[in-house]
């Protein structure tokens, strides 16, 4: 697959060949993408929620009134879940929400996410993502020329400091290094912008590993 390369000034900078095994998958598996998104969101959950049971509520355990003769229901301690201020019947406790997902499935999900952007023609390749000065107004004009108002921009190994400072105040624009490329952020933005360095990093990431001779 061949795609045109653009500059921040929206001018042509040649073209680049994209690996069909990464960017050219025709049948996008929504189920794999869904599994990966659930995996990522589960890892982000803190799991620090906590509610008190009746044994943890600091209220008197003394019987609140006599067993019979009141004309009402029979009750014991005031920490029962039925009373206001009592403990929760089935209280939530801190827990770990993470779950396993095979490494091959995670890699395949990222390939499908990249292919989905390429198939929808919402993938843009930039020559580079650098600015001479950290000026948000200039970056907004450049992004407007490229038609980017909701996009994820993947830079090289490191994000240019001026570019990152200029982009952080622009809503719906995310900037990540190539190592931060992930399925959830790719799907949550309308467009995906890759620099040439990011494409090279992706190719190296999915390159078949050769076994070294013993």
C-alpha positions, 0 to 999 in steps of 0.5 A: 500500500502506498500513501502520500506523505505530507508536511505540516504546511500541507504540502507534498513530501513524496510517498511511503510504502505501508506494509499490507500485513499491518495496514492492509487487512481487509476484514476488520475483526471488531470482536478483537478490537473490543477485547483489546479495548476492554483489556486496556480499560480494565488495566486503567481501573484503580479498583480502590472502591470500598464500602463498609459492611455491618461488622465495620460500621461503628454503631452500637450492637445493643438491641435497639428495643425489646423483641416483642410488644412494640407492634413493629418488626423485630430488630437487633443491632443498629448496624444492620443494612436495613437502617440508615447509617448501617452497613452495606449488605453486599459491600464492594471491596478493593479488587484488581480488574486486570485480566490476561489477553494473549500477546498475539491477540494484542498485536493482532488488535493493533494491526486491525486498528491501523488497518481500519484507519487506512481502510476508512482513509483517515490515516495521514503520514507526516514527514515530521512533527516538529516546531521551531517554537511552542506556539499553539496558534501556529500549530492550530493553523497547520492542523486546520490546513490538514483538516485535523480537528480530532486526531491522534498524532504519533511521533518518533521515539520522542515527541518534539518538546515544542510540538508537545507544548503547542498541542497540549492546549488544543482539544481533541488532539493527542500526541504520543511517542511511537512506543505509546501507540495503542488500540484505545487511543487510535479508535477514540480519535477520528484521524490517525497521524503517523510520522515517517519515524513512527511508520518505521517504528511500527514496521520494526515492532511487527518485524518477524524475529529471527532465531539466533544460531546457537 
